[in-house]
Amino acid sequence: MKKILTILILLILSVKLNAQNTPSYPQPKEGFKRVDLILPKIENSKDYKIQVKFSFEASVTECSTADFSFNRKNLKEEYGIQQNSRYPYYVLENDAAEIFEGRQADCKSDKKVKRKIFSSQDIFIEYQSYYARPFYIPESWSVEYRIWKAEDKYITIK
């Protein structure tokens, strides 16, 4: 009887400990989707950063340079395991965006074209390839990223 009780207690503790290491992510709200940023494994990942931007298709003037801005306070960083602040994910609270169009001086056209435009804000996060980084964004938006590498050597200002 003691063996069975011991095995049962060990089994419960094992399940409980394993559950604490499994992140819990919410379901996307209505009109939003979840996109996972999955990075390849690399050596010396501490030397790299990820630049994240959002994008979507918009109708803009043919020869304009356009981007958009969103309220950065609406981008929340939350965690899949709250008590340890582990497994970060990002939630964009709403799809409010303000489009900015810059016109070239020699442009005479008022023709509108559908084109992908990028957010003007940069979001930099640590390079991490051990698990996915979920982003909850509006259904019509995309997540775009670039990988930045830092030089090994620091330069002293004189």
C-alpha positions as CSV (number, residue, x, y, z in Angstrom):
1,M,0.0,0.0,0.0
2,K,2.9,2.4,0.9
3,K,4.5,1.7,-2.6
4,I,1.3,2.6,-4.4
5,L,0.8,5.7,-2.3
6,T,4.4,6.8,-2.9
7,I,4.2,6.1,-6.7
8,L,0.9,8.1,-6.8
9,I,2.5,11.1,-5.0
10,L,5.5,11.0,-7.2
11,L,3.3,10.9,-10.3
12,I,1.2,13.9,-9.2
13,L,4.4,15.9,-8.4
14,S,5.9,15.0,-11.7
15,V,2.8,16.1,-13.6
16,K,2.6,19.3,-11.5
17,L,6.3,20.2,-12.1
18,N,6.0,19.5,-15.8
19,A,2.8,21.7,-16.1
20,Q,4.8,24.6,-14.6
21,N,7.2,24.5,-17.5
22,T,4.6,24.5,-20.2
23,P,3.5,27.9,-21.3
24,S,-0.2,28.8,-21.4
25,Y,-1.2,31.1,-24.3
26,P,-4.6,32.7,-24.8
27,Q,-6.8,32.2,-27.8
28,P,-6.9,35.2,-30.2
29,K,-9.8,37.5,-29.7
30,E,-12.4,38.2,-32.5
31,G,-10.7,39.7,-35.6
32,F,-7.2,38.8,-34.4
33,K,-4.8,36.0,-35.2
34,R,-1.8,34.4,-33.6
35,V,1.5,34.4,-35.5
36,D,4.5,32.6,-34.1
37,L,8.0,33.9,-34.7
38,I,10.3,30.8,-34.9
39,L,14.0,31.5,-35.4
40,P,16.6,29.0,-36.6
41,K,19.2,27.8,-34.1
42,I,22.6,29.7,-34.4
43,E,25.8,29.9,-32.4
44,N,26.5,32.9,-30.2
45,S,22.8,34.1,-30.2
46,K,23.7,36.7,-27.6
47,D,25.4,38.7,-30.5
48,Y,22.1,39.0,-32.4
49,K,18.9,41.0,-32.1
50,I,15.6,40.7,-33.9
51,Q,14.0,43.8,-35.4
52,V,10.2,43.3,-35.6
53,K,7.8,45.4,-37.7
54,F,4.2,45.0,-38.6
55,S,2.7,45.4,-42.0
56,F,-0.6,45.4,-43.9
57,E,-1.9,46.1,-47.4
58,A,-3.3,49.6,-47.9
59,S,-4.5,51.8,-50.7
60,V,-1.9,54.6,-51.1
61,T,-0.9,57.1,-53.8
62,E,1.1,55.5,-56.5
63,C,4.4,57.4,-56.1
64,S,4.2,58.0,-52.3
65,T,6.4,56.6,-49.6
66,A,3.9,55.4,-47.0
67,D,4.2,53.8,-43.5
68,F,1.9,53.6,-40.5
69,S,2.0,54.2,-36.8
70,F,0.2,52.5,-34.0
71,N,0.0,53.4,-30.3
72,R,3.0,51.6,-28.8
73,K,1.1,51.5,-25.5
74,N,-1.3,49.1,-27.2
75,L,1.4,46.5,-27.6
76,K,1.6,44.4,-24.4
77,E,4.3,42.0,-23.5
78,E,2.9,39.1,-21.5
79,Y,4.2,35.7,-20.4
80,G,3.1,32.1,-20.9
81,I,4.4,31.3,-17.4
82,Q,3.5,34.3,-15.3
83,Q,5.2,33.5,-12.0
84,N,8.7,33.2,-13.7
85,S,8.2,35.8,-16.4
86,R,9.0,33.1,-19.0
87,Y,7.8,32.5,-22.5
88,P,7.0,36.1,-23.6
89,Y,4.3,36.8,-26.1
90,Y,3.0,40.0,-27.6
91,V,-0.6,41.2,-27.8
92,L,-1.6,44.2,-29.9
93,E,-4.8,45.4,-28.1
94,N,-6.5,47.0,-31.2
95,D,-6.0,47.6,-34.9
96,A,-5.9,51.4,-34.8
97,A,-3.2,52.7,-37.1
98,E,-2.5,56.0,-38.6
99,I,-1.1,56.0,-42.2
100,F,1.4,58.6,-43.2
101,E,2.1,59.3,-46.9
102,G,5.0,61.3,-48.1
103,R,4.8,62.6,-51.6
104,Q,7.7,62.9,-54.0
105,A,8.0,66.5,-55.3
106,D,7.9,65.4,-59.0
107,C,4.8,63.2,-58.5
108,K,1.8,64.4,-60.4
109,S,-0.3,61.2,-60.1
110,D,-3.3,60.8,-57.7
111,K,-3.7,57.2,-58.7
112,K,-4.2,54.8,-55.7
113,V,-2.5,51.4,-55.6
114,K,-2.7,48.6,-53.1
115,R,0.7,48.1,-51.5
116,K,2.2,46.6,-48.4
117,I,3.2,49.3,-45.9
118,F,5.3,48.8,-42.8
119,S,5.0,50.2,-39.3
120,S,7.3,53.1,-38.5
121,Q,8.1,51.8,-35.0
122,D,10.9,49.3,-34.5
123,I,10.6,46.6,-31.9
124,F,13.9,45.0,-30.9
125,I,13.9,41.7,-29.0
126,E,16.6,39.2,-28.0
127,Y,17.5,36.4,-30.4
128,Q,16.1,33.2,-29.0
129,S,15.5,30.0,-30.9
130,Y,14.4,27.6,-28.1
131,Y,10.7,28.4,-28.4
132,A,8.3,30.4,-30.6
133,R,7.4,34.0,-29.8
134,P,3.7,34.4,-30.4
135,F,2.3,37.7,-31.6
136,Y,-1.5,38.4,-31.4
137,I,-2.2,40.9,-34.2
138,P,-5.2,42.0,-36.4
139,E,-6.1,39.4,-39.0
140,S,-5.2,41.8,-41.9
141,W,-1.7,42.4,-40.4
142,S,1.6,40.5,-40.8
143,V,4.7,40.3,-38.6
144,E,8.0,41.0,-40.4
145,Y,11.5,40.7,-39.0
146,R,15.2,41.2,-39.7
147,I,18.2,39.7,-37.9
148,W,20.8,42.2,-36.6
149,K,24.3,41.1,-35.6
150,A,26.5,43.1,-33.3
151,E,30.3,43.3,-33.8
152,D,32.4,41.6,-31.2
153,K,34.6,44.6,-30.7
154,Y,33.5,47.7,-28.8
155,I,34.7,51.1,-30.0
156,T,35.9,53.6,-27.5
157,I,34.8,57.3,-27.8
158,K,37.7,59.7,-27.3
